[in-house]
Amino acid sequence: MIRVGIFGATGYAGYELLRWLRRHPEVRVVFAASESSAGASLADVIPGPLDTPLIAPDEAPLGDVDLVFLALPHGAAGKMARRARAAGVRVIDFSADFRLSTPESYRRWYGHDHPAPELLPAPYGLPELNRAALRGAMLIANPGCYPTGMLLGVAPLLMAGALTDPLIIVDAKSGVSGAGRAPKQNTHFVEVNENLAPYSIGQVHRHVGEMRQEAQRIARGVAPEIVFTPQLLPVSRGILSTIYLRIPDDWSEDRVRALYREQYADEPFVRVLPAGALATLGHTTDTNVCAISLTLARPGLLIVVSSEDNMVKGAAGQAIQNMNLMFGLDETTGLA
């Protein structure tokens, strides 16, 4: 059995992780830690069936676990990762602290020094595109939810060198859980209900740095330009990304679909939809799947729609997929 601990168990991502890990046949959860709710039961904090006792992070018995999941804010996660690695414990980090490969890039996008620069670079945990680096890893950076859908949506074309214009336009709509559990004015029910609100548009959202870095790696050094418009959708979970790309004028939709199907043929958690179908949130809710639809708007202009559950493929499910690779298990264990 893999003995695991969870830091940040009362946040949406941490709670979702614990819910999925209960189904995993090869995992035993040794502890769940919460800074704000230590001494309580998880069921007292989030009404539901998970009656797990919560401990303070400083009381976590790192010597009793093989792996910790860090569902903590950036900055705090890096400090805890340093502590865990010093104890010989493997780490899967949900925050942004290890997604960017250099301290300089991290400082640019997050506005402060990296909390554990000696642990950089860490493998980027998008299994479909970086599987070899994840097997046996000691520290994995779980990708952001927006970059997961965007990168899976464009990777086959980047790998094929098929873009005729480096500009990639991403219009992404996310459920409110993506903003986290801490109360904020813009995520209150009255602010969100019957509304659709863009935020951090253009090239300022922190995930743009992550998207650029990984897109450039996939494209073997060619640096695409990404314009990103995230929007807050009045639903609890899910991300739908509509991506606009320039491809050769003589490429048919059938040719593009064949490229995507070949790329993802053996991927259990990527579904390329048939001609005429469009990806929706309903294709992926409560699953670890990313669904992709392809539409040729006119010769040379491709519209890719990528759907994922931001709490599963965008967070907890992908972390379990990474854990399975880390420990040499079948990738689908606990997720099918």
Buried (B, 14 or more C-beta within 10 A) or exposed (E): EBBBBBBBBBBBBBBBBBBBBEEBEEBEBBBBBBBEBBEBBBEEBBEEEBEBEBBEBEEBEBEEBBBBBBBBBBBBBBBBBBBBBEEEBBBBBBBBBBBBBEBEBBBEBBEEEBBBBEBBEBBBBBBBBBBEBBEEBBBBBBBBBBBBBBBBBBBBBBBBEBBEEEEBBBBBBBBBBBBEBEEEEEBEEEBBEEEEEEEEEEEEBBBBBBBBBBBBBBBEEEEBEBBBBBBBBBBEBBBBBBBBBBBEEEBEBEEBBEBBBEBBEEBBBBBBBEEEBBBBBEBBBEBBBBBBBBBBEEEBBBBBBBBBBBBBBBBBBBBBBBBBBBBEBEBEBBBE
